[in-house]
């Protein structure tokens, strides 16, 4: 089971890293979400322990660790917040530039800087 979980984490992390290298901003956001989910899954898998629930365990029973579950829930919430923020930024970039392609955005930025330099030289 541990090898299978490690393989799943590796595939998800690799897919996320691959998407982070793409020039499309939506794919970059999906890559960040996948890397976040892979980290969350790795965190949860690292704390797997069999036992009774931590709420009112039996006398002398082995208890599963609630800290791992709390940290995983926190990681999920933070990952969701980061994804929503990034999607809002991508939407704002799309509405202002009508593209989400990073190559086109860098060319537009270079053109804008060249225009600003020309205006400063003229003044």
Order of alpha helices (4+ residues) and beta strands (2+ residues): alpha-alpha-alpha-alpha
